[in-house]
Amino acid sequence: MHKSTKATAIPKWVKDKVEERDQYCCIICGRPGVGNAHYIRRSQMGKGIVENVVTLCPQCHHDFDNGSMRKEYGRIIKDYLDMYYPDFTDEQRRFHKYET
Protein backbone atom coordinates (compact mmCIF):
# COMPACT_ATOMS: atom_id res chain seq x y z
CA MET A 1 0.00 0.00 0.00
CA HIS A 2 1.31 3.43 -0.92
CA LYS A 3 2.23 5.74 2.00
CA SER A 4 -0.35 8.36 1.04
CA THR A 5 -3.10 5.73 0.67
CA LYS A 6 -2.29 4.35 4.10
CA ALA A 7 -2.14 7.84 5.65
CA THR A 8 -5.52 8.90 4.25
CA ALA A 9 -7.38 5.66 5.03
CA ILE A 10 -9.45 5.60 8.23
CA PRO A 11 -8.50 2.63 10.42
CA LYS A 12 -11.22 0.90 12.42
CA TRP A 13 -9.78 2.13 15.73
CA VAL A 14 -10.07 5.74 14.49
CA LYS A 15 -13.69 5.18 13.38
CA ASP A 16 -14.48 3.70 16.78
CA LYS A 17 -12.86 6.55 18.69
CA VAL A 18 -14.55 9.19 16.51
CA GLU A 19 -17.98 7.59 16.88
CA GLU A 20 -17.54 7.47 20.65
CA ARG A 21 -16.42 11.13 20.77
CA ASP A 22 -19.40 12.12 18.61
CA GLN A 23 -21.81 9.90 20.60
CA TYR A 24 -22.62 7.88 17.44
CA CYS A 25 -24.57 10.81 16.01
CA CYS A 26 -24.10 13.06 13.01
CA ILE A 27 -22.46 16.27 14.22
CA ILE A 28 -24.53 18.27 11.71
CA CYS A 29 -28.11 17.02 12.22
CA GLY A 30 -27.97 14.66 15.21
CA ARG A 31 -29.20 11.54 13.39
CA PRO A 32 -27.32 8.24 13.84
CA GLY A 33 -24.13 8.14 11.79
CA VAL A 34 -20.71 6.61 11.32
CA GLY A 35 -17.26 8.09 11.90
CA ASN A 36 -16.04 8.07 8.35
CA ALA A 37 -16.11 11.64 7.04
CA HIS A 38 -12.82 13.43 6.41
CA TYR A 39 -12.84 17.17 7.12
CA ILE A 40 -9.85 17.64 4.81
CA ARG A 41 -10.74 15.37 1.89
CA ARG A 42 -8.70 12.32 1.01
CA SER A 43 -8.23 13.81 -2.46
CA GLN A 44 -6.57 16.77 -0.74
CA MET A 45 -4.39 14.36 1.27
CA GLY A 46 -6.52 14.55 4.41
CA LYS A 47 -5.26 12.03 6.95
CA GLY A 48 -7.45 9.31 8.43
CA ILE A 49 -6.84 10.54 11.97
CA VAL A 50 -9.17 11.37 14.84
CA GLU A 51 -8.39 15.09 14.44
CA ASN A 52 -9.61 15.03 10.80
CA VAL A 53 -12.58 12.64 10.92
CA VAL A 54 -16.14 13.21 12.15
CA THR A 55 -19.37 11.26 12.38
CA LEU A 56 -21.95 12.17 9.73
CA CYS A 57 -25.21 10.52 8.69
CA PRO A 58 -25.35 9.34 5.06
CA GLN A 59 -27.35 12.40 3.90
CA CYS A 60 -25.07 14.99 5.54
CA HIS A 61 -21.99 13.08 4.34
CA HIS A 62 -23.33 13.17 0.78
CA ASP A 63 -24.22 16.86 1.04
CA PHE A 64 -20.78 17.66 2.45
CA ASP A 65 -18.93 15.69 -0.23
CA ASN A 66 -21.10 16.44 -3.25
CA GLY A 67 -23.61 19.14 -2.51
CA SER A 68 -23.96 22.83 -2.18
CA MET A 69 -23.47 22.54 1.60
CA ARG A 70 -19.71 21.91 1.30
CA LYS A 71 -18.67 25.35 2.54
CA GLU A 72 -21.26 25.68 5.31
CA TYR A 73 -20.76 22.13 6.59
CA GLY A 74 -16.99 22.59 6.34
CA ARG A 75 -17.17 25.55 8.74
CA ILE A 76 -19.37 23.58 11.15
CA ILE A 77 -16.99 20.61 11.07
CA LYS A 78 -13.89 22.79 11.50
CA ASP A 79 -15.44 24.58 14.49
CA TYR A 80 -16.39 21.22 15.98
CA LEU A 81 -12.91 19.74 15.56
CA ASP A 82 -11.28 22.94 16.85
CA MET A 83 -13.38 22.63 20.01
CA TYR A 84 -11.70 19.27 20.73
CA TYR A 85 -8.27 19.98 19.22
CA PRO A 86 -7.73 23.76 19.43
CA ASP A 87 -4.01 23.62 18.67
CA PHE A 88 -4.33 21.25 15.70
CA THR A 89 -3.92 23.00 12.32
CA ASP A 90 -5.35 22.06 8.94
CA GLU A 91 -1.79 21.47 7.73
CA GLN A 92 -1.36 18.83 10.44
CA ARG A 93 -4.48 17.15 9.07
CA ARG A 94 -2.81 16.69 5.66
CA PHE A 95 -0.36 14.01 4.59
CA HIS A 96 2.93 15.48 3.40
CA LYS A 97 5.09 13.35 1.15
CA TYR A 98 8.27 13.84 3.15
CA GLU A 99 6.97 13.58 6.69
CA THR A 100 8.19 10.71 8.80
Biopython code that builds the backbone (N, CA, C, O; Angstrom):
import numpy as np
from Bio.PDB.StructureBuilder import StructureBuilder

atoms = [
    (1, "MET", "N", (0.854, -1.185, 0.000)),
    (1, "MET", "CA", (0.000, 0.000, 0.000)),
    (1, "MET", "C", (0.895, 1.242, 0.000)),
    (1, "MET", "O", (1.870, 1.320, 0.746)),
    (2, "HIS", "N", (0.554, 2.179, -0.824)),
    (2, "HIS", "CA", (1.312, 3.431, -0.925)),
    (2, "HIS", "C", (1.182, 4.223, 0.370)),
    (2, "HIS", "O", (0.146, 4.164, 1.033)),
    (3, "LYS", "N", (2.236, 4.972, 0.736)),
    (3, "LYS", "CA", (2.233, 5.736, 1.997)),
    (3, "LYS", "C", (1.053, 6.705, 2.096)),
    (3, "LYS", "O", (0.435, 6.829, 3.153)),
    (4, "SER", "N", (0.743, 7.389, 0.994)),
    (4, "SER", "CA", (-0.355, 8.359, 1.040)),
    (4, "SER", "C", (-1.707, 7.653, 1.174)),
    (4, "SER", "O", (-2.605, 8.159, 1.847)),
    (5, "THR", "N", (-1.855, 6.503, 0.544)),
    (5, "THR", "CA", (-3.098, 5.734, 0.673)),
    (5, "THR", "C", (-3.291, 5.279, 2.109)),
    (5, "THR", "O", (-4.388, 5.367, 2.660)),
    (6, "LYS", "N", (-2.218, 4.795, 2.706)),
    (6, "LYS", "CA", (-2.286, 4.347, 4.099)),
    (6, "LYS", "C", (-2.584, 5.528, 5.029)),
    (6, "LYS", "O", (-3.370, 5.392, 5.966)),
    (7, "ALA", "N", (-1.970, 6.667, 4.781)),
    (7, "ALA", "CA", (-2.142, 7.845, 5.653)),
    (7, "ALA", "C", (-3.544, 8.428, 5.566)),
    (7, "ALA", "O", (-4.036, 8.991, 6.544)),
    (8, "THR", "N", (-4.198, 8.304, 4.412)),
    (8, "THR", "CA", (-5.521, 8.902, 4.253)),
    (8, "THR", "C", (-6.659, 7.928, 4.577)),
    (8, "THR", "O", (-7.802, 8.352, 4.749)),
    (9, "ALA", "N", (-6.358, 6.641, 4.659)),
    (9, "ALA", "CA", (-7.379, 5.658, 5.031)),
    (9, "ALA", "C", (-7.764, 5.847, 6.507)),
    (9, "ALA", "O", (-6.959, 6.317, 7.311)),
    (10, "ILE", "N", (-8.988, 5.480, 6.843)),
    (10, "ILE", "CA", (-9.454, 5.603, 8.230)),
    (10, "ILE", "C", (-9.467, 4.216, 8.858)),
    (10, "ILE", "O", (-10.328, 3.399, 8.532)),
    (11, "PRO", "N", (-8.519, 3.939, 9.759)),
    (11, "PRO", "CA", (-8.501, 2.629, 10.422)),
    (11, "PRO", "C", (-9.715, 2.444, 11.328)),
    (11, "PRO", "O", (-10.324, 3.416, 11.778)),
    (12, "LYS", "N", (-10.052, 1.202, 11.585)),
    (12, "LYS", "CA", (-11.219, 0.899, 12.425)),
    (12, "LYS", "C", (-11.109, 1.555, 13.795)),
    (12, "LYS", "O", (-12.103, 2.068, 14.309)),
    (13, "TRP", "N", (-9.918, 1.550, 14.397)),
    (13, "TRP", "CA", (-9.780, 2.129, 15.734)),
    (13, "TRP", "C", (-10.080, 3.632, 15.718)),
    (13, "TRP", "O", (-10.597, 4.168, 16.698)),
    (14, "VAL", "N", (-9.758, 4.314, 14.613)),
    (14, "VAL", "CA", (-10.070, 5.745, 14.489)),
    (14, "VAL", "C", (-11.582, 5.920, 14.375)),
    (14, "VAL", "O", (-12.161, 6.773, 15.049)),
    (15, "LYS", "N", (-12.228, 5.108, 13.517)),
    (15, "LYS", "CA", (-13.689, 5.184, 13.384)),
    (15, "LYS", "C", (-14.361, 4.979, 14.734)),
    (15, "LYS", "O", (-15.280, 5.712, 15.098)),
    (16, "ASP", "N", (-13.896, 3.979, 15.470)),
    (16, "ASP", "CA", (-14.485, 3.696, 16.783)),
    (16, "ASP", "C", (-14.325, 4.864, 17.742)),
    (16, "ASP", "O", (-15.269, 5.240, 18.437)),
    (17, "LYS", "N", (-13.132, 5.435, 17.779)),
    (17, "LYS", "CA", (-12.862, 6.550, 18.692)),
    (17, "LYS", "C", (-13.676, 7.792, 18.306)),
    (17, "LYS", "O", (-14.191, 8.501, 19.171)),
    (18, "VAL", "N", (-13.783, 8.043, 17.008)),
    (18, "VAL", "CA", (-14.552, 9.191, 16.511)),
    (18, "VAL", "C", (-16.032, 9.019, 16.837)),
    (18, "VAL", "O", (-16.678, 9.957, 17.303)),
    (19, "GLU", "N", (-16.568, 7.832, 16.595)),
    (19, "GLU", "CA", (-17.984, 7.586, 16.883)),
    (19, "GLU", "C", (-18.273, 7.761, 18.373)),
    (19, "GLU", "O", (-19.310, 8.306, 18.752)),
    (20, "GLU", "N", (-17.356, 7.298, 19.207)),
    (20, "GLU", "CA", (-17.537, 7.465, 20.651)),
    (20, "GLU", "C", (-17.501, 8.949, 21.026)),
    (20, "GLU", "O", (-18.348, 9.417, 21.787)),
    (21, "ARG", "N", (-16.525, 9.687, 20.493)),
    (21, "ARG", "CA", (-16.424, 11.126, 20.768)),
    (21, "ARG", "C", (-17.698, 11.840, 20.340)),
    (21, "ARG", "O", (-18.186, 12.722, 21.046)),
    (22, "ASP", "N", (-18.236, 11.458, 19.184)),
    (22, "ASP", "CA", (-19.405, 12.124, 18.609)),
    (22, "ASP", "C", (-20.730, 11.499, 19.069)),
    (22, "ASP", "O", (-21.800, 11.853, 18.575)),
    (23, "GLN", "N", (-20.637, 10.569, 20.021)),
    (23, "GLN", "CA", (-21.806, 9.900, 20.601)),
    (23, "GLN", "C", (-22.656, 9.210, 19.539)),
    (23, "GLN", "O", (-23.880, 9.152, 19.651)),
    (24, "TYR", "N", (-21.986, 8.682, 18.498)),
    (24, "TYR", "CA", (-22.624, 7.876, 17.445)),
    (24, "TYR", "C", (-23.683, 8.644, 16.662)),
    (24, "TYR", "O", (-24.562, 8.046, 16.040)),
    (25, "CYS", "N", (-23.595, 9.971, 16.697)),
    (25, "CYS", "CA", (-24.575, 10.813, 16.006)),
    (25, "CYS", "C", (-23.880, 11.769, 15.054)),
    (25, "CYS", "O", (-22.754, 12.207, 15.291)),
    (26, "CYS", "N", (-24.571, 12.079, 13.983)),
    (26, "CYS", "CA", (-24.096, 13.065, 13.014)),
    (26, "CYS", "C", (-23.888, 14.398, 13.731)),
    (26, "CYS", "O", (-24.773, 14.866, 14.447)),
    (27, "ILE", "N", (-22.734, 15.000, 13.541)),
    (27, "ILE", "CA", (-22.462, 16.268, 14.225)),
    (27, "ILE", "C", (-23.195, 17.436, 13.570)),
    (27, "ILE", "O", (-23.229, 18.531, 14.131)),
    (28, "ILE", "N", (-23.781, 17.222, 12.396)),
    (28, "ILE", "CA", (-24.533, 18.270, 11.708)),
    (28, "ILE", "C", (-26.005, 18.252, 12.127)),
    (28, "ILE", "O", (-26.546, 19.277, 12.542)),
    (29, "CYS", "N", (-26.656, 17.075, 12.018)),
    (29, "CYS", "CA", (-28.114, 17.021, 12.216)),
    (29, "CYS", "C", (-28.543, 16.201, 13.432)),
    (29, "CYS", "O", (-29.705, 16.269, 13.835)),
    (30, "GLY", "N", (-27.634, 15.432, 14.022)),
    (30, "GLY", "CA", (-27.969, 14.659, 15.210)),
    (30, "GLY", "C", (-28.505, 13.267, 14.960)),
    (30, "GLY", "O", (-28.712, 12.514, 15.912)),
    (31, "ARG", "N", (-28.739, 12.894, 13.693)),
    (31, "ARG", "CA", (-29.201, 11.536, 13.393)),
    (31, "ARG", "C", (-28.058, 10.539, 13.596)),
    (31, "ARG", "O", (-26.894, 10.938, 13.635)),
    (32, "PRO", "N", (-28.377, 9.248, 13.726)),
    (32, "PRO", "CA", (-27.315, 8.242, 13.842)),
    (32, "PRO", "C", (-26.386, 8.308, 12.628)),
    (32, "PRO", "O", (-26.824, 8.554, 11.504)),
    (33, "GLY", "N", (-25.103, 8.084, 12.880)),
    (33, "GLY", "CA", (-24.129, 8.144, 11.792)),
    (33, "GLY", "C", (-22.925, 7.293, 12.083)),
    (33, "GLY", "O", (-22.860, 6.607, 13.103)),
    (34, "VAL", "N", (-21.963, 7.343, 11.169)),
    (34, "VAL", "CA", (-20.707, 6.609, 11.324)),
    (34, "VAL", "C", (-19.532, 7.563, 11.190)),
    (34, "VAL", "O", (-19.590, 8.549, 10.455)),
    (35, "GLY", "N", (-18.459, 7.249, 11.918)),
    (35, "GLY", "CA", (-17.260, 8.085, 11.903)),
    (35, "GLY", "C", (-16.397, 7.802, 10.698)),
    (35, "GLY", "O", (-15.384, 7.109, 10.792)),
    (36, "ASN", "N", (-16.802, 8.344, 9.564)),
    (36, "ASN", "CA", (-16.037, 8.069, 8.348)),
    (36, "ASN", "C", (-15.941, 9.265, 7.399)),
    (36, "ASN", "O", (-15.671, 9.087, 6.211)),
    (37, "ALA", "N", (-16.156, 10.456, 7.898)),
    (37, "ALA", "CA", (-16.114, 11.643, 7.039)),
    (37, "ALA", "C", (-14.852, 12.453, 7.324)),
    (37, "ALA", "O", (-14.650, 12.939, 8.436)),
    (38, "HIS", "N", (-14.010, 12.589, 6.303)),
    (38, "HIS", "CA", (-12.821, 13.429, 6.408)),
    (38, "HIS", "C", (-13.231, 14.903, 6.355)),
    (38, "HIS", "O", (-14.043, 15.294, 5.516)),
    (39, "TYR", "N", (-12.674, 15.714, 7.244)),
    (39, "TYR", "CA", (-12.841, 17.170, 7.123)),
    (39, "TYR", "C", (-12.000, 17.663, 5.941)),
    (39, "TYR", "O", (-12.529, 18.277, 5.014)),
    (40, "ILE", "N", (-10.704, 17.394, 5.976)),
    (40, "ILE", "CA", (-9.850, 17.645, 4.811)),
    (40, "ILE", "C", (-9.967, 16.387, 3.948)),
    (40, "ILE", "O", (-9.602, 15.297, 4.390)),
    (41, "ARG", "N", (-10.459, 16.526, 2.759)),
    (41, "ARG", "CA", (-10.743, 15.374, 1.889)),
    (41, "ARG", "C", (-9.509, 14.503, 1.633)),
    (41, "ARG", "O", (-8.371, 14.973, 1.652)),
    (42, "ARG", "N", (-9.776, 13.239, 1.398)),
    (42, "ARG", "CA", (-8.698, 12.320, 1.011)),
    (42, "ARG", "C", (-8.013, 12.813, -0.261)),
    (42, "ARG", "O", (-6.792, 12.729, -0.385)),
    (43, "SER", "N", (-8.796, 13.325, -1.197)),
    (43, "SER", "CA", (-8.231, 13.807, -2.464)),
    (43, "SER", "C", (-7.303, 15.002, -2.252)),
    (43, "SER", "O", (-6.485, 15.327, -3.112)),
    (44, "GLN", "N", (-7.443, 15.655, -1.090)),
    (44, "GLN", "CA", (-6.565, 16.769, -0.739)),
    (44, "GLN", "C", (-5.552, 16.323, 0.303)),
    (44, "GLN", "O", (-4.959, 17.141, 1.006)),
    (45, "MET", "N", (-5.363, 15.006, 0.389)),
    (45, "MET", "CA", (-4.391, 14.357, 1.273)),
    (45, "MET", "C", (-4.763, 14.473, 2.750)),
    (45, "MET", "O", (-3.888, 14.515, 3.615)),
    (46, "GLY", "N", (-6.056, 14.525, 3.031)),
    (46, "GLY", "CA", (-6.522, 14.546, 4.410)),
    (46, "GLY", "C", (-6.263, 13.206, 5.080)),
    (46, "GLY", "O", (-6.646, 12.157, 4.562)),
    (47, "LYS", "N", (-5.616, 13.250, 6.228)),
    (47, "LYS", "CA", (-5.258, 12.025, 6.951)),
    (47, "LYS", "C", (-6.487, 11.374, 7.579)),
    (47, "LYS", "O", (-7.472, 12.040, 7.895)),
    (48, "GLY", "N", (-6.405, 10.075, 7.749)),
    (48, "GLY", "CA", (-7.455, 9.314, 8.432)),
    (48, "GLY", "C", (-7.176, 9.258, 9.919)),
    (48, "GLY", "O", (-6.974, 8.183, 10.483)),
    (49, "ILE", "N", (-7.166, 10.426, 10.555)),
    (49, "ILE", "CA", (-6.842, 10.544, 11.973)),
    (49, "ILE", "C", (-8.029, 11.133, 12.727)),
    (49, "ILE", "O", (-8.891, 11.784, 12.135)),
    (50, "VAL", "N", (-8.067, 10.904, 14.003)),
    (50, "VAL", "CA", (-9.167, 11.372, 14.843)),
    (50, "VAL", "C", (-9.379, 12.880, 14.678)),
    (50, "VAL", "O", (-10.517, 13.348, 14.677)),
    (51, "GLU", "N", (-8.311, 13.625, 14.543)),
    (51, "GLU", "CA", (-8.387, 15.087, 14.438)),
    (51, "GLU", "C", (-8.909, 15.573, 13.086)),
    (51, "GLU", "O", (-9.112, 16.773, 12.901)),
    (52, "ASN", "N", (-9.131, 14.655, 12.135)),
    (52, "ASN", "CA", (-9.610, 15.026, 10.802)),
    (52, "ASN", "C", (-10.884, 14.285, 10.394)),
    (52, "ASN", "O", (-11.369, 14.466, 9.277)),
    (53, "VAL", "N", (-11.422, 13.468, 11.268)),
    (53, "VAL", "CA", (-12.579, 12.637, 10.921)),
    (53, "VAL", "C", (-13.723, 12.926, 11.884)),
    (53, "VAL", "O", (-13.515, 13.089, 13.086)),
    (54, "VAL", "N", (-14.933, 12.988, 11.336)),
    (54, "VAL", "CA", (-16.136, 13.206, 12.147)),
    (54, "VAL", "C", (-17.203, 12.192, 11.765)),
    (54, "VAL", "O", (-17.115, 11.518, 10.738)),
    (55, "THR", "N", (-18.215, 12.105, 12.626)),
    (55, "THR", "CA", (-19.368, 11.257, 12.377)),
    (55, "THR", "C", (-20.426, 12.068, 11.637)),
    (55, "THR", "O", (-20.838, 13.132, 12.098)),
    (56, "LEU", "N", (-20.861, 11.559, 10.488)),
    (56, "LEU", "CA", (-21.951, 12.169, 9.731)),
    (56, "LEU", "C", (-22.941, 11.083, 9.334)),
    (56, "LEU", "O", (-22.558, 9.931, 9.131)),
    (57, "CYS", "N", (-24.196, 11.444, 9.225)),
    (57, "CYS", "CA", (-25.205, 10.518, 8.687)),
    (57, "CYS", "C", (-24.991, 10.448, 7.171)),
    (57, "CYS", "O", (-24.313, 11.309, 6.608)),
    (58, "PRO", "N", (-25.550, 9.451, 6.513)),
    (58, "PRO", "CA", (-25.350, 9.339, 5.064)),
    (58, "PRO", "C", (-25.759, 10.584, 4.282)),
    (58, "PRO", "O", (-25.056, 10.973, 3.349)),
    (59, "GLN", "N", (-26.882, 11.222, 4.636)),
    (59, "GLN", "CA", (-27.350, 12.399, 3.895)),
    (59, "GLN", "C", (-26.392, 13.588, 4.067)),
    (59, "GLN", "O", (-26.023, 14.237, 3.088)),
    (60, "CYS", "N", (-25.993, 13.868, 5.309)),
    (60, "CYS", "CA", (-25.072, 14.990, 5.539)),
    (60, "CYS", "C", (-23.701, 14.707, 4.921)),
    (60, "CYS", "O", (-23.048, 15.619, 4.415)),
    (61, "HIS", "N", (-23.268, 13.448, 4.962)),
    (61, "HIS", "CA", (-21.990, 13.083, 4.343)),
    (61, "HIS", "C", (-22.068, 13.341, 2.837)),
    (61, "HIS", "O", (-21.141, 13.908, 2.258)),
    (62, "HIS", "N", (-23.152, 12.935, 2.210)),
    (62, "HIS", "CA", (-23.335, 13.171, 0.777)),
    (62, "HIS", "C", (-23.362, 14.674, 0.483)),
    (62, "HIS", "O", (-22.698, 15.145, -0.441)),
    (63, "ASP", "N", (-24.127, 15.413, 1.267)),
    (63, "ASP", "CA", (-24.222, 16.861, 1.042)),
    (63, "ASP", "C", (-22.880, 17.554, 1.243)),
    (63, "ASP", "O", (-22.561, 18.509, 0.536)),
    (64, "PHE", "N", (-22.099, 17.079, 2.199)),
    (64, "PHE", "CA", (-20.782, 17.659, 2.448)),
    (64, "PHE", "C", (-19.826, 17.331, 1.297)),
    (64, "PHE", "O", (-19.078, 18.195, 0.840)),
    (65, "ASP", "N", (-19.853, 16.094, 0.839)),
    (65, "ASP", "CA", (-18.935, 15.687, -0.227)),
    (65, "ASP", "C", (-19.350, 16.185, -1.611)),
    (65, "ASP", "O", (-18.494, 16.530, -2.426)),
    (66, "ASN", "N", (-20.641, 16.224, -1.881)),
    (66, "ASN", "CA", (-21.096, 16.442, -3.253)),
    (66, "ASN", "C", (-22.051, 17.611, -3.441)),
    (66, "ASN", "O", (-22.338, 17.997, -4.574)),
    (67, "GLY", "N", (-22.530, 18.161, -2.382)),
    (67, "GLY", "CA", (-23.606, 19.138, -2.514)),
    (67, "GLY", "C", (-23.184, 20.576, -2.327)),
    (67, "GLY", "O", (-22.005, 20.908, -2.203)),
    (68, "SER", "N", (-24.184, 21.397, -2.313)),
    (68, "SER", "CA", (-23.960, 22.828, -2.177)),
    (68, "SER", "C", (-23.656, 23.227, -0.735)),
    (68, "SER", "O", (-23.386, 24.395, -0.458)),
    (69, "MET", "N", (-23.701, 22.255, 0.187)),
    (69, "MET", "CA", (-23.467, 22.542, 1.605)),
    (69, "MET", "C", (-21.989, 22.411, 1.981)),
    (69, "MET", "O", (-21.646, 22.549, 3.155)),
    (70, "ARG", "N", (-21.129, 22.154, 1.034)),
    (70, "ARG", "CA", (-19.706, 21.905, 1.300)),
    (70, "ARG", "C", (-19.098, 22.999, 2.183)),
    (70, "ARG", "O", (-18.468, 22.703, 3.199)),
    (71, "LYS", "N", (-19.285, 24.241, 1.801)),
    (71, "LYS", "CA", (-18.672, 25.351, 2.539)),
    (71, "LYS", "C", (-19.264, 25.494, 3.944)),
    (71, "LYS", "O", (-18.532, 25.590, 4.929)),
    (72, "GLU", "N", (-20.582, 25.508, 4.022)),
    (72, "GLU", "CA", (-21.262, 25.682, 5.307)),
    (72, "GLU", "C", (-20.945, 24.519, 6.254)),
    (72, "GLU", "O", (-20.598, 24.739, 7.414)),
    (73, "TYR", "N", (-21.062, 23.297, 5.764)),
    (73, "TYR", "CA", (-20.757, 22.133, 6.594)),
    (73, "TYR", "C", (-19.281, 22.100, 6.969)),
    (73, "TYR", "O", (-18.925, 21.690, 8.073)),
    (74, "GLY", "N", (-18.424, 22.534, 6.048)),
    (74, "GLY", "CA", (-16.992, 22.591, 6.341)),
    (74, "GLY", "C", (-16.690, 23.490, 7.527)),
    (74, "GLY", "O", (-15.857, 23.152, 8.368)),
    (75, "ARG", "N", (-17.360, 24.632, 7.601)),
    (75, "ARG", "CA", (-17.168, 25.546, 8.743)),
    (75, "ARG", "C", (-17.670, 24.910, 10.042)),
    (75, "ARG", "O", (-17.028, 25.024, 11.086)),
    (76, "ILE", "N", (-18.815, 24.246, 9.967)),
    (76, "ILE", "CA", (-19.368, 23.585, 11.153)),
    (76, "ILE", "C", (-18.408, 22.499, 11.636)),
    (76, "ILE", "O", (-18.134, 22.394, 12.832)),
    (77, "ILE", "N", (-17.904, 21.701, 10.713)),
    (77, "ILE", "CA", (-16.991, 20.607, 11.073)),
    (77, "ILE", "C", (-15.690, 21.163, 11.632)),
    (77, "ILE", "O", (-15.182, 20.658, 12.633)),
    (78, "LYS", "N", (-15.146, 22.197, 10.998)),
    (78, "LYS", "CA", (-13.893, 22.794, 11.499)),
    (78, "LYS", "C", (-14.086, 23.330, 12.911)),
    (78, "LYS", "O", (-13.250, 23.089, 13.782)),
    (79, "ASP", "N", (-15.169, 24.049, 13.146)),
    (79, "ASP", "CA", (-15.439, 24.580, 14.485)),
    (79, "ASP", "C", (-15.563, 23.445, 15.500)),
    (79, "ASP", "O", (-15.075, 23.553, 16.625)),
    (80, "TYR", "N", (-16.212, 22.371, 15.099)),
    (80, "TYR", "CA", (-16.394, 21.215, 15.981)),
    (80, "TYR", "C", (-15.044, 20.591, 16.325)),
    (80, "TYR", "O", (-14.753, 20.345, 17.495)),
    (81, "LEU", "N", (-14.225, 20.336, 15.313)),
    (81, "LEU", "CA", (-12.910, 19.737, 15.561)),
    (81, "LEU", "C", (-12.019, 20.676, 16.379)),
    (81, "LEU", "O", (-11.273, 20.226, 17.249)),
    (82, "ASP", "N", (-12.096, 21.973, 16.102)),
    (82, "ASP", "CA", (-11.284, 22.944, 16.849)),
    (82, "ASP", "C", (-11.674, 22.993, 18.323)),
    (82, "ASP", "O", (-10.850, 23.321, 19.176)),
    (83, "MET", "N", (-12.927, 22.668, 18.620)),
    (83, "MET", "CA", (-13.384, 22.627, 20.008)),
    (83, "MET", "C", (-12.641, 21.516, 20.771)),
    (83, "MET", "O", (-12.306, 21.683, 21.944)),
    (84, "TYR", "N", (-12.391, 20.402, 20.108)),
    (84, "TYR", "CA", (-11.697, 19.269, 20.733)),
    (84, "TYR", "C", (-10.174, 19.366, 20.609)),
    (84, "TYR", "O", (-9.442, 18.937, 21.501)),
    (85, "TYR", "N", (-9.712, 19.930, 19.507)),
    (85, "TYR", "CA", (-8.271, 19.976, 19.218)),
    (85, "TYR", "C", (-7.877, 21.402, 18.825)),
    (85, "TYR", "O", (-7.536, 21.646, 17.667)),
    (86, "PRO", "N", (-7.919, 22.346, 19.767)),
    (86, "PRO", "CA", (-7.727, 23.764, 19.434)),
    (86, "PRO", "C", (-6.350, 24.105, 18.862)),
    (86, "PRO", "O", (-6.211, 25.100, 18.151)),
    (87, "ASP", "N", (-5.355, 23.315, 19.153)),
    (87, "ASP", "CA", (-4.005, 23.623, 18.667)),
    (87, "ASP", "C", (-3.630, 22.817, 17.430)),
    (87, "ASP", "O", (-2.476, 22.849, 17.000)),
    (88, "PHE", "N", (-4.583, 22.098, 16.855)),
    (88, "PHE", "CA", (-4.326, 21.249, 15.696)),
    (88, "PHE", "C", (-4.676, 22.026, 14.433)),
    (88, "PHE", "O", (-5.813, 22.472, 14.279)),
    (89, "THR", "N", (-3.720, 22.195, 13.532)),
    (89, "THR", "CA", (-3.925, 23.000, 12.323)),
    (89, "THR", "C", (-4.389, 22.131, 11.148)),
    (89, "THR", "O", (-4.240, 20.909, 11.160)),
    (90, "ASP", "N", (-4.948, 22.788, 10.149)),
    (90, "ASP", "CA", (-5.345, 22.063, 8.937)),
    (90, "ASP", "C", (-4.138, 21.429, 8.255)),
    (90, "ASP", "O", (-4.262, 20.356, 7.665)),
    (91, "GLU", "N", (-2.997, 22.059, 8.321)),
    (91, "GLU", "CA", (-1.792, 21.466, 7.726)),
    (91, "GLU", "C", (-1.413, 20.164, 8.421)),
    (91, "GLU", "O", (-0.908, 19.247, 7.773)),
    (92, "GLN", "N", (-1.644, 20.068, 9.711)),
    (92, "GLN", "CA", (-1.364, 18.830, 10.437)),
    (92, "GLN", "C", (-2.354, 17.736, 10.061)),
    (92, "GLN", "O", (-2.092, 16.555, 10.291)),
    (93, "ARG", "N", (-3.468, 18.117, 9.495)),
    (93, "ARG", "CA", (-4.485, 17.150, 9.068)),
    (93, "ARG", "C", (-4.191, 16.586, 7.682)),
    (93, "ARG", "O", (-4.881, 15.676, 7.224)),
    (94, "ARG", "N", (-3.174, 17.119, 7.014)),
    (94, "ARG", "CA", (-2.812, 16.688, 5.657)),
    (94, "ARG", "C", (-1.554, 15.818, 5.686)),
    (94, "ARG", "O", (-0.637, 16.031, 6.479)),
    (95, "PHE", "N", (-1.552, 14.834, 4.794)),
    (95, "PHE", "CA", (-0.357, 14.015, 4.595)),
    (95, "PHE", "C", (0.618, 14.809, 3.740)),
    (95, "PHE", "O", (0.247, 15.389, 2.720)),
    (96, "HIS", "N", (1.869, 14.823, 4.178)),
    (96, "HIS", "CA", (2.930, 15.484, 3.402)),
    (96, "HIS", "C", (3.943, 14.413, 3.003)),
    (96, "HIS", "O", (4.404, 13.629, 3.832)),
    (97, "LYS", "N", (4.267, 14.402, 1.752)),
    (97, "LYS", "CA", (5.088, 13.353, 1.146)),
    (97, "LYS", "C", (6.359, 13.046, 1.937)),
    (97, "LYS", "O", (6.772, 11.889, 2.020)),
    (98, "TYR", "N", (6.971, 14.055, 2.508)),
    (98, "TYR", "CA", (8.273, 13.838, 3.148)),
    (98, "TYR", "C", (8.213, 13.779, 4.651)),
    (98, "TYR", "O", (9.256, 13.817, 5.304)),
    (99, "GLU", "N", (7.017, 13.685, 5.230)),
    (99, "GLU", "CA", (6.965, 13.581, 6.690)),
    (99, "GLU", "C", (7.304, 12.160, 7.106)),
    (99, "GLU", "O", (7.124, 11.210, 6.344)),
    (100, "THR", "N", (7.794, 12.038, 8.317)),
    (100, "THR", "CA", (8.194, 10.711, 8.798)),
    (100, "THR", "C", (7.122, 10.089, 9.639)),
    (100, "THR", "O", (7.290, 8.971, 10.127)),
]
sb = StructureBuilder()
sb.init_structure("model")
sb.init_model(0)
sb.init_chain("A")
sb.init_seg("    ")
for serial, (resi, resn, name, xyz) in enumerate(atoms, 1):
    if name == "N":
        sb.init_residue(resn, " ", resi, " ")
    sb.init_atom(name, np.array(xyz, "f"), 0.0, 1.0, " ", f" {name:<3s}", serial, name[0])
structure = sb.get_structure()
